[in-house]
Amino acid sequence: MTPVSVVSAKPWWQSRTLIANLIAAALLAAEAQFALLQPYLPGNVYAWFAVALPVVNAALRIITTSPLAFRQPGV
């Protein structure tokens, strides 16, 4: 038999992918509500975000090695 390695799940708040997505969502929501940056940025910034976010997600997904736990085991 081959040995089985057990990878323990990390808490969801330690996920770099979730943190990156939450930051992006918060920044986009704040910008949509307050329009603080829009006068200073060119019109294609949102298009760059639309391209960059999936690339960042893919990169973070590639380096992720452990599953997420949304609650503690035994709870």
GIWO-V909654 format. One record per pair of residues at least 6 apart in sequence whose ideal C-beta (glycine too) atoms are under 8 Angstrom apart, sorted by the first residue. I is the first residue (numbers start at 1). J is the second residue. D is the distance in whole Angstrom. If there is no record, write none. Layout:
i:j:d
I:J:D
I:J:D
This chain:
i:j:d
7:65:7
7:66:5
7:67:7
8:66:7
9:66:6
9:67:5
9:68:6
9:69:4
9:73:8
10:66:5
10:67:8
10:68:6
10:69:7
11:68:8
11:69:6
12:18:6
12:68:5
12:69:7
12:70:5
13:19:8
15:64:8
15:68:6
16:60:5
16:64:8
17:57:6
17:60:4
17:61:6
17:64:7
18:68:8
20:53:8
20:56:6
20:57:7
20:60:6
21:53:8
21:57:7
24:49:7
24:53:5
28:49:7
30:36:8
31:37:6
31:38:7
37:45:8
